[in-house]
């Protein structure tokens, strides 16, 4: 059965198993790239990336959700309040955005990763919908995403998603950040969990 759990200290070992299977993902990133400022991330410090991510889980309680096939972790979405995923705040194009826009920001989805054995089976869409449900269950609000701008008709999903994918799910363009990233956002309504 496919289900999701919040990545927290209790599920860290599942995240670790998933990422160790894939050598830390993307050359040993451990999805730490967007968690800090540029000075905090050096590509050659692969073990530090894992530690950085763990420290963020310790400090903030969570950095996202894990997708499972029964008890096997098969995916991870980095979904958290904007101040946890802070790298974008340092880009000059983001800094130039109007303050009233920045005052509305609440959530970010910065990365999505699916185990290589589960790709091309729509699990990325499932993971994304679980991430949106997680946001709705924990208060809702404005959600920012940052897909790469890709030329031509065929858009790869990549780790950041694609413009076509997010457009299909109701996200709207806000601004281009640099040469290759498009900032998009959508409001996700809160879902009351009280009975």
WOCOR-V537000 format. One record per residue. RES is the residue in three letters. SS is DSSP state (a for helix, b for strand, c for the rest). NEAR is the number of other ideal C-beta (glycine too) atoms within 8 Angstrom. D_FIRST is the distance of its C-alpha to the first C-alpha in whole Angstrom. Layout:
RES | SS | NEAR | D_FIRST
RES | SS | NEAR | D_FIRST
//
This chain:
UNK | c | 4 | 0
UNK | b | 7 | 4
UNK | b | 6 | 6
UNK | b | 10 | 10
UNK | b | 9 | 13
UNK | b | 10 | 17
UNK | b | 13 | 18
UNK | c | 9 | 21
UNK | c | 6 | 23
UNK | c | 4 | 20
UNK | c | 12 | 18
UNK | a | 11 | 20
UNK | a | 6 | 20
UNK | a | 11 | 16
UNK | a | 12 | 18
UNK | a | 9 | 21
UNK | a | 9 | 19
UNK | a | 15 | 17
UNK | a | 13 | 21
UNK | a | 8 | 23
UNK | a | 6 | 21
UNK | c | 10 | 23
UNK | c | 6 | 26
UNK | c | 13 | 25
UNK | c | 11 | 25
UNK | c | 7 | 28
UNK | c | 7 | 30
UNK | c | 10 | 29
UNK | c | 10 | 29
UNK | c | 12 | 26
UNK | c | 16 | 25
UNK | c | 13 | 29
UNK | a | 10 | 31
UNK | a | 13 | 30
UNK | a | 15 | 30
UNK | c | 11 | 34
UNK | c | 7 | 37
UNK | a | 7 | 39
UNK | a | 5 | 41
UNK | a | 7 | 38
UNK | c | 12 | 36
UNK | c | 5 | 38
UNK | c | 6 | 36
UNK | c | 4 | 38
UNK | c | 8 | 36
UNK | a | 10 | 33
UNK | a | 6 | 32
UNK | a | 8 | 34
UNK | a | 15 | 31
UNK | a | 13 | 28
UNK | a | 8 | 31
UNK | a | 14 | 31
UNK | a | 13 | 28
UNK | a | 9 | 27
UNK | a | 8 | 30
UNK | a | 12 | 29
UNK | a | 14 | 26
UNK | a | 7 | 29
UNK | a | 6 | 31
UNK | a | 10 | 29
UNK | c | 5 | 26
UNK | c | 10 | 23
UNK | c | 13 | 23
UNK | b | 13 | 20
UNK | b | 15 | 16
UNK | b | 15 | 14
UNK | b | 17 | 10
UNK | b | 13 | 8
UNK | b | 8 | 6
UNK | c | 5 | 5
UNK | c | 3 | 9
UNK | b | 6 | 10
UNK | b | 13 | 12
UNK | b | 12 | 12
UNK | b | 16 | 14
UNK | b | 17 | 16
UNK | b | 15 | 18
UNK | b | 15 | 22
UNK | b | 12 | 22
UNK | b | 12 | 25
UNK | b | 9 | 28
UNK | c | 12 | 31
UNK | c | 5 | 33
UNK | c | 11 | 30
UNK | c | 14 | 30
UNK | c | 12 | 34
UNK | a | 14 | 35
UNK | a | 14 | 35
UNK | a | 8 | 38
UNK | a | 9 | 40
UNK | c | 10 | 40
UNK | a | 5 | 44
UNK | a | 10 | 42
UNK | a | 11 | 40
UNK | a | 8 | 43
UNK | c | 5 | 45
UNK | c | 10 | 42
UNK | c | 5 | 44
UNK | a | 6 | 44
UNK | a | 6 | 43
UNK | a | 9 | 40
UNK | a | 8 | 39
UNK | a | 6 | 39
UNK | a | 7 | 36
UNK | b | 10 | 34
UNK | b | 9 | 31
UNK | b | 14 | 28
UNK | b | 17 | 27
UNK | b | 14 | 24
UNK | b | 13 | 26
UNK | b | 12 | 23
UNK | b | 16 | 20
UNK | b | 12 | 19
UNK | b | 12 | 16
UNK | c | 12 | 16
UNK | a | 6 | 18
UNK | a | 5 | 16
UNK | a | 10 | 14
UNK | c | 9 | 17
UNK | c | 2 | 18
UNK | c | 5 | 14
UNK | c | 5 | 15
UNK | a | 13 | 12
UNK | a | 11 | 16
UNK | a | 7 | 16
UNK | a | 11 | 12
UNK | a | 16 | 14
UNK | a | 14 | 17
UNK | a | 8 | 16
UNK | a | 12 | 14
UNK | a | 14 | 17
UNK | a | 11 | 19
UNK | a | 9 | 17
UNK | a | 12 | 18
UNK | a | 14 | 22
UNK | a | 11 | 22
UNK | a | 7 | 21
UNK | c | 6 | 23
UNK | c | 6 | 26
UNK | c | 10 | 26
UNK | b | 10 | 29
UNK | b | 11 | 30
UNK | b | 15 | 28
UNK | b | 14 | 29
UNK | b | 15 | 28
UNK | b | 12 | 30
UNK | b | 14 | 29
UNK | b | 9 | 32
UNK | c | 10 | 34
UNK | c | 9 | 34
UNK | c | 3 | 37
UNK | c | 5 | 37
UNK | c | 3 | 34
UNK | c | 5 | 32
UNK | c | 10 | 30
UNK | c | 6 | 27
UNK | c | 8 | 24
UNK | c | 8 | 25
UNK | c | 8 | 24
UNK | c | 12 | 26
UNK | c | 12 | 24
UNK | b | 13 | 27
UNK | a | 12 | 29
UNK | a | 7 | 28
UNK | a | 12 | 25
UNK | a | 13 | 26
UNK | a | 9 | 28
UNK | a | 6 | 26
UNK | c | 9 | 24
UNK | c | 6 | 27
UNK | c | 11 | 29
UNK | b | 7 | 32
UNK | b | 8 | 35
UNK | b | 9 | 37
UNK | b | 8 | 39
UNK | b | 9 | 39
UNK | b | 11 | 39
UNK | c | 7 | 41
UNK | c | 4 | 41
UNK | c | 5 | 37
UNK | b | 11 | 35
UNK | b | 12 | 34
UNK | b | 14 | 34
UNK | b | 15 | 32
UNK | b | 11 | 30
UNK | b | 12 | 29
UNK | b | 8 | 29
UNK | b | 12 | 26
UNK | c | 6 | 27
UNK | c | 8 | 26
UNK | c | 8 | 24
UNK | c | 4 | 25
UNK | c | 5 | 23
UNK | c | 3 | 25
UNK | c | 2 | 25
//
